[in-house]
Amino acid sequence: AALSYADLAVAVVDEAERPRRHRTRVSVFH
C-alpha cells in the first residue's frame, strides 16, 4: 500500500471532522 502514516492520519481526522452524510470522496480504506 502506498499510504503513508501521515496520509492515514489526515484521512482519519478528516473522517472525524466531517458528517458521514457529507462524504463525497471514496473511502481511503477501500
Phi, psi and omega in degrees: 000136182268025183264120178275164180296327179295315179298320180296316180297317179298319180295319180294315179296319180299317178298317185292328185269353185247134175299141184297325181288351182262000183290126181240344181268158176290138181299137180288350183269001179282000000 
